[in-house]
Amino acid sequence: MSNELNRIQSGKRMSQVVEVPAERTMLYFAGQIASDRTLDLEGQTRDILDKLDSLLAEAGSDRTKIVSAMIWLSDIRNRHAFNPIWDAWIPEGAAPARACVEARLAEASDLVEIQITAVK
């Protein structure tokens, strides 16, 4: 069996399915929020993505190995501001399965939270 991820119906932003070969090590990440909650949505998003880059590297992985992403926005209308930042962060051909929903986050100052699953 190939050690490569198989992305089905994949676009720039997301894939409908990501198949992971059984021999891959799965990495489950906690939901990440911005370190500086005074930032606007763009600032919080970039801060979270920087954190995810660091955590991926520490775990021996990278953005191309993200299998799925769950994104919670405090206001779903902000997806139009969020999506271009996300799109620029995801490498070409490596779009994960993804959901993006509105949710009441832990603190009123939290505008976005992102949780990913990746492989090593």
ZIZI-V632886 format. One record per residue. PHI is phi in whole degrees, -180 to 180 (NA if undefined). PSI is psi in whole degrees, -180 to 180 (NA if undefined). OMEGA is omega in whole degrees, 0 to 359 (* if undefined). Layout:
PHI|PSI|OMEGA  PHI|PSI|OMEGA
This chain:
NA|141|178  -67|148|178  -90|2|183  -85|152|174  -79|140|177  -107|112|181  -100|123|184  -106|134|183  49|58|185  -95|135|174  -122|-170|180  -65|-42|188  -86|-38|184  -160|160|173  -109|147|178  -74|-32|179  -146|141|171  -126|116|179  -92|130|182  -113|122|176  -59|145|185  -58|-30|185  -80|-2|180  -81|144|175  -85|124|180  -87|142|177  -122|119|181  -107|118|184  -99|145|173  -71|158|174  -62|137|182  -112|134|173  -118|166|181  -68|146|175  -71|-35|180  -111|101|184  -80|0|176  -85|-10|180  -71|157|174  -76|-179|183  -57|-45|180  -61|-46|181  -64|-44|179  -64|-42|180  -62|-48|180  -63|-38|178  -62|-45|180  -65|-44|181  -64|-36|174  -63|-43|177  -60|-45|180  -63|-40|176  -57|-45|181  -65|-44|180  -66|-41|177  -59|-47|180  -62|-44|180  -62|-32|180  -86|-1|179  82|31|182  -133|-172|177  -160|177|183  -56|-31|182  -70|-12|183  -108|13|176  -75|127|182  -93|-44|181  -146|158|178  -142|138|174  -119|125|183  -120|126|176  -112|126|176  -112|140|178  -68|-24|178  -142|113|184  -60|-23|177  -64|-17|179  -80|-2|180  -61|-29|180  -69|-28|175  -85|-33|181  -72|-46|189  -56|-43|179  -62|-34|178  -68|-45|177  -60|-48|182  -58|-39|180  -71|-27|182  -81|-33|182  -78|125|179  -65|148|177  -53|130|178  80|7|183  -123|28|182  -67|127|179  -82|168|165  -65|140|189  -148|145|169  -130|146|179  -137|117|184  -134|165|173  -90|139|178  -153|153|171  -79|116|183  -87|172|188  -58|-40|180  -125|146|180  -60|-26|181  -81|-11|176  -78|122|181  -102|-23|183  -154|146|172  -136|139|182  -130|133|176  -126|135|180  -127|161|168  -125|136|182  -139|175|173  -118|159|179  -87|NA|*
